[in-house]
Amino acid sequence: MAIYKSILVAVDLRVTHDVYTISKAIELSKRFNAKLHFIHVMEKIYGYGAIEGTVLVEMERKMAEDVRESFYDLVSRYEISAEQLIVTSGSPKQEIVEEAKKHHVDLIIVGAHDSSGLEFIVGSTATGVINQAHCDVLTIRTVK
């Protein structure tokens, strides 16, 4: 019996070294014969001054469209379908944990990178996910 049946991989499209995290996650999913989902969380856009709500909504919609395209380009070399990709906006640590619950994930994978304190070792998003997740969290040391 497989230890993990469903894996969620948090991908930061702003960093190129997440390709290593994706490769490792795919290896693990094959080893456990687990379903694999990928998530990228966009930070919310906040308006200042004269920017109207409809302008912000349109900006977020366009950003989401661009992110989906970049996301699909990144993972397409691994034969990953669009149904496996989740793009959402909000607080990355909260959204990752919520999507993991929604998809009944039993392992979350996040790339680890330098910052400060425990965050120095794994990064602030990874630290938040580790503290809030209902399931196991695996951090993969990213290669730059």
NUKOLMAR-525773 format. One record per residue: residue in one letter; x, y, z of N, C-alpha, C, O in turn. Coordinates in steps of 0.05 Angstrom, whole numbers, padded with zeros to 5 digits, always signed. Each point is the difference from the previous one (the first is absolute). Layout:
N
AXYZXYZXYZXYZ...
This chain:
144
M+00017-00024+00000-00017+00024+00000+00018+00025+00000+00019+00002+00015A-00026+00017-00032+00016+00024-00002-00004+00018+00024-00022+00003+00011I+00044+00010-00003-00002+00018+00022-00015+00026-00008-00016+00010+00015Y+00022+00000-00039-00013+00024-00009-00016-00006-00025+00009-00012-00019K-00034+00021+00019-00018-00004-00023-00005+00025-00016-00007-00001-00024S+00011+00024+00037-00005+00026-00014+00020+00020+00010+00003+00005+00024I+00011+00008-00043+00022+00018+00006-00006+00027-00012-00008+00002-00024L+00012+00019+00039-00003+00028-00010+00028+00013+00001+00013+00000+00020V-00005+00010-00043+00026+00013-00003-00004+00030-00003-00013+00009-00018A+00024+00006+00037-00001+00030-00002+00023+00009-00017+00023-00006+00005V-00031+00021-00026+00020+00010-00019+00000+00031+00000-00021+00012-00002D+00045-00001+00004+00002+00029-00002+00011+00006-00027+00024-00005-00006L-00041+00016-00011+00008+00006-00028+00020+00023-00002+00011+00005-00021R-00006+00009+00043+00019+00022-00001+00029-00010+00003+00019+00015-00005V-00015-00040+00012+00027-00011+00003+00005-00023-00019-00017-00017-00003T+00040+00017-00010+00005-00020-00020+00008-00027+00012-00003-00021-00013H+00012+00021+00038+00010-00025+00011-00023-00018+00010+00005-00022+00010D-00030+00030-00013-00022-00018+00007-00003-00023-00019-00015-00019+00005V+00029+00020-00028+00000-00023-00018+00011-00025+00014-00010-00022-00004Y+00030+00026+00021+00011-00022+00016-00021-00012+00018-00002-00024+00003T-00013+00041+00010-00022-00009+00018-00021-00016-00016-00009-00021+00010I+00002+00031-00033-00019-00014-00017+00010-00028-00007-00015-00019+00001S+00040+00017-00009+00012-00025-00008+00000-00020+00023-00007-00023-00004K+00014+00032+00027+00000-00018+00024-00028-00009+00007-00004-00023+00007A-00015+00042-00009-00028-00007+00006-00011-00021-00019-00014-00019+00008I+00021+00021-00033-00009-00020-00020+00013-00027+00006-00014-00020-00002E+00039+00020+00010+00013-00026+00008-00015-00013+00023-00006-00024-00001L-00001+00040+00021-00014-00010+00023-00028-00010-00007-00009-00022+00009S-00005+00036-00026-00027-00008-00008+00001-00026-00015-00018-00017+00004K+00038+00013-00020+00003-00026-00015+00006-00022+00020-00011-00023-00002R+00028+00028+00021+00008-00020+00020-00024-00010+00016-00003-00023+00006F-00015+00042+00002-00023-00006+00016-00026-00004-00017-00021-00006+00011N+00024+00009-00037-00024-00002-00018-00021+00020+00010-00024-00008+00002A+00032+00032+00005-00018+00020+00012-00010+00020-00021+00014+00006-00020K-00038+00005+00024-00010+00022-00016+00017+00024+00007+00009+00004+00022L-00005+00013-00043+00017+00023+00004-00014+00025-00009-00012+00001-00021H+00012+00019+00038-00011+00027-00006+00022+00020+00005+00017-00003+00016F-00018+00025-00032+00019+00022+00003-00016+00025+00006-00021+00005-00012I+00032+00012+00029-00013+00025+00007+00019+00023-00002+00023-00002+00009H-00032+00024-00020+00014+00026+00002-00020+00020+00011-00022+00002-00010V+00031+00013+00030-00017+00019+00013+00010+00028-00007+00023+00007+00006M-00040+00009-00018+00006+00028-00006-00006+00017+00024-00021-00004+00013E+00038+00023-00008-00006+00019+00022-00023+00018-00010-00002+00006-00024K-00016+00002+00042-00022+00018-00007+00011+00027-00008+00021+00009+00010I-00035+00004-00028+00007+00027-00008-00018+00019+00016-00025-00003+00000Y+00037+00023+00012-00015+00019+00016+00001+00027-00014+00022+00009-00009G-00045+00004+00006-00001+00026-00014+00007+00023+00019-00006+00000+00024Y+00018+00020-00036+00007+00024+00015-00010+00024-00016+00002+00000-00025G-00013+00019+00038-00008+00025-00014-00023-00004-00019-00021-00010+00007A+00026+00018-00032-00021+00002-00020-00006-00026-00015-00018-00001-00017I+00031-00021+00024-00005-00025-00014-00027-00011+00009-00004-00004+00024E-00013-00001-00043-00027-00010+00006-00001-00030+00003+00018-00014-00009G-00038+00004+00023-00003-00029+00004-00001-00016-00025+00012-00021-00001T-00026+00031-00020-00002-00015-00025+00028-00002-00014+00006-00020-00013V+00010+00041+00017+00027-00001-00012+00017-00021+00014+00014-00015-00013L-00016+00013+00040+00014-00020+00015-00009-00028-00007+00016-00018-00003V-00042+00014-00001-00011-00026-00007+00011-00008-00027+00008-00023-00004E-00007+00041-00015+00011-00006-00027+00029-00005+00001+00010-00018-00014M+00005+00033+00031+00029-00005+00003+00005-00028+00011+00017-00015-00010E-00033+00007+00031+00003-00027+00011-00007-00022-00020+00013-00020-00001R-00034+00025-00014-00008-00020-00020+00022-00004-00021+00006-00023-00007K+00006+00045-00002+00022-00001-00020+00024-00014+00012+00013-00016-00013M-00006+00023+00038+00022-00013+00013-00004-00029+00002+00018-00016-00005A-00042+00007+00013-00006-00028+00003+00002-00015-00026+00011-00022-00001E-00019+00035-00021+00002-00011-00026+00030-00004-00008+00007-00021-00010D+00009+00042+00015+00029-00002-00005+00013-00021+00017+00017-00015-00010V-00025+00013+00035+00012-00020+00018-00007-00028-00009+00017-00017-00001R-00042+00012-00007-00008-00026-00010+00016-00008-00024+00009-00023-00002E-00005+00042-00016+00016-00005-00024+00029-00007+00007+00011-00019-00010S+00001+00034+00028+00028-00005+00009+00002-00026+00014+00018-00016-00004F-00038+00010+00021-00001-00024+00016-00002-00024-00019+00015-00020+00003Y-00033+00021-00022-00003-00022-00019+00025-00004-00017+00008-00023-00004D+00005+00045-00004+00025-00002-00015+00021-00015+00017+00015-00016-00011L-00013+00023+00036+00019-00012+00018-00004-00030+00003+00019-00015-00002V-00043+00007+00008-00005-00028+00006-00006-00017-00024-00001-00025+00002S-00004+00037-00025-00007-00016-00024+00022-00019-00008-00006-00021-00012R+00031+00027+00018+00022-00018-00007-00001-00026+00017+00014-00019-00006Y-00031+00019+00026-00002-00024+00018-00025-00016-00005-00007-00017+00016E-00008+00023-00038-00025-00013-00006-00020+00002+00022-00013-00019+00009I+00010+00044+00001-00020+00006+00021-00023+00014-00013+00004+00018-00016S-00028-00027+00022-00024+00012-00012-00008+00026+00014+00007+00005+00023A-00023+00011-00038-00010+00025+00011-00017-00005+00025-00001+00018+00018E-00013-00040-00016-00017-00007+00023+00016-00003+00025-00011+00002+00022Q+00037-00007-00024+00017-00003+00024+00010+00027+00010+00013+00001+00021L-00018+00021-00035+00010+00026+00007-00020+00017+00014-00023+00002-00009I+00031+00009+00032-00018+00017+00015+00013+00028+00002+00023+00002+00008V-00037+00018-00017+00009+00028+00002-00021+00015+00017-00023+00000-00007T+00032+00012+00028-00018+00015+00018+00014+00025+00010+00024+00003-00006S-00038+00013+00020+00013+00024+00011-00007+00002+00030-00020-00009+00009G+00038+00022+00005-00003+00004+00029+00027-00004+00014+00021+00004-00011S-00023-00012+00036+00024-00006+00016+00010-00027-00008-00015-00020+00003P+00039+00017-00014+00010-00026-00009-00003-00022+00021-00009-00022-00007K+00018+00027+00031-00001-00022+00020-00029-00008+00006-00005-00024+00002Q-00013+00043-00001-00028-00007+00006-00013-00014-00024-00014-00020+00004E+00019+00030-00028-00012-00012-00024+00010-00028-00005-00015-00018-00007I+00041+00013+00012+00011-00026-00004-00013-00020+00019-00007-00022-00008V+00005+00030+00033-00013-00018+00020-00029-00005-00007-00009-00023+00003E-00006+00043-00011-00028-00003-00007-00004-00018-00024-00017-00018+00001E+00033+00022-00021-00002-00017-00024+00008-00029+00006-00012-00019-00011A+00031+00016+00029+00008-00028+00008-00024-00014+00013-00005-00023-00005K-00009+00037+00022-00024-00011+00013-00021-00007-00021-00012-00021+00000K+00007+00041-00018-00021-00003-00020+00005-00025-00018-00019-00013-00008H+00044+00008+00002+00007-00022-00018+00008-00026+00015+00010-00019-00012H-00015+00019+00039+00006-00024+00017+00029-00009-00004+00006-00024-00003V+00012+00043+00004+00028-00005-00004+00012-00011+00026-00008+00008+00022D+00026-00027-00024+00013-00011+00024+00030+00007+00001+00014-00008+00018L-00004+00023-00038+00027+00010+00000+00001+00026-00015-00010+00002-00023I+00022+00019+00035+00005+00025-00014+00030+00002-00004+00015-00005+00019I-00007+00013-00043+00028+00004-00005+00005+00029-00006-00014+00012-00017V+00034+00000+00031+00007+00028-00005+00030+00001-00004+00015-00015+00013G-00006+00034-00030+00029+00005-00003+00010+00016+00024-00014+00018+00009A+00038-00024+00000+00012+00014+00022+00022+00019-00011+00015-00008-00017H-00014+00032+00028+00020+00019-00009+00009+00017+00023-00012-00001+00022D+00032+00017-00025+00012+00015+00022-00017+00025+00007-00012+00013-00017S+00011-00007+00043-00012+00023+00012+00013+00005+00027+00024+00006+00001S-00040-00007+00022+00013+00004+00026-00014-00016+00022-00024-00006-00003G+00038-00003+00024-00011-00018+00021-00008-00026-00013+00013-00010-00018L-00036-00002+00028-00011-00024-00013-00007+00007-00029+00003-00016-00018E-00012+00041+00015-00005+00010-00027+00026+00001-00016-00001-00001-00025F+00023+00005+00039+00026+00000-00014+00005-00027-00013+00011-00002-00022I-00019-00019+00035+00004-00028-00010-00019-00007-00022+00008-00011-00020V-00034+00017+00024-00020-00010-00019-00016+00021-00014-00014-00006-00020G+00014+00031+00029-00016+00021-00012-00026+00004+00015-00010-00018+00014S-00001+00042-00016-00024+00007+00016-00025-00015-00009-00016-00007+00017T+00013+00003-00043-00024-00015-00009+00002-00029+00010-00019-00011+00011A+00042-00001-00014+00004-00028+00009-00005-00002+00030-00013-00019+00009T+00024+00038+00006-00004+00000+00029-00030+00002+00007-00009-00015+00018G-00005+00033-00031-00029+00003+00005-00015-00025-00007-00018-00008+00015V+00025-00005-00037-00014-00025-00008+00006-00022+00020-00019-00014+00008I+00044+00012+00001+00007-00021+00020-00016+00004+00025-00010-00020+00012N+00006+00045-00003-00014+00005+00025-00031-00003-00003-00013-00005+00021Q+00002+00008-00045-00029+00000-00003-00011-00026-00013-00025-00004+00002A+00041-00012-00014-00010-00022-00016-00012-00022+00017+00009-00005+00022H-00029-00009-00034-00013-00022+00013+00014-00027-00007-00007-00021+00010C+00028+00023-00028+00013-00024-00010+00030+00004+00001+00010+00021+00009D+00005-00041-00018+00029+00002-00001+00008+00022-00020-00014+00005-00020V+00037+00007+00026+00011+00021-00018+00029-00008-00004+00015-00004+00019L-00008+00003-00045+00028-00006-00007+00012+00025-00013-00011+00011-00019T+00033-00002+00030+00014+00022-00012+00024-00012-00017+00014-00018+00009I-00011+00029-00032+00021-00009-00018+00019+00023-00003-00007+00022-00010R+00032-00026+00017+00021+00020-00002+00003+00007-00029+00007-00017-00016T-00012+00042+00008+00001+00007-00028+00029+00004-00008+00017+00009+00015V-00012-00014-00040+00026+00003-00012+00000+00024-00018-00016+00002-00018K+00033+00017+00024+00001+00025-00016+00021-00002-00022+00003+00018-00015
